[in-house]
């Protein structure tokens, strides 16, 4: 019985093998990864702080929008403006309350 020919793989063909690591290795001729420097922690802290500030700002924007929506619907209710039957009960108050609660949740997360 003749021997089966072994199919040679081409570069970039990873069938049956693990894909290459995304980072170059020392064996590939690249220098080893440098050790973490004390400045890395500061950069990470700044990035976390920036995300926290943006999250708080988004939360406060939602809170203000919710309060504004409730106030507008209260004024519309007091002025007897009724564009849609039950608009202040079905649209205004629940949505304003939802925005306020959602803003509080986002603003107070750590």
Phi, psi and omega in degrees: 000131181287151179287145176283141177284136177276126181284120180280138181274150177268160174300135181090359180262110187250024180294127177081359179230161178289145177293154180294153179290148182291340180257139178293150182253169179297326181295334180278002178096004179267148178292159179295155179293134181292152179292158180296138179259161179300335181288336180300321179295322180293320179295317179297319180296319179297319179295318178296318180296319180297317178296321180296317180295316178297321178295319178295319180297317177298318178299316180292325176298317178294321178297314180296318179297319179294317179295318178298320180296318179294317181296318179299319181287329175294315179297317179296323179291318180290331180273004182057035173273120180226094180282320178233139179300127177073022184298320183288333179274324185266330186249304192292301186293312180297319180292320177297317178295320178298316179296321179295314181295316179299318177297321178294319179296315181292318184290333184261359178288146178261000000 
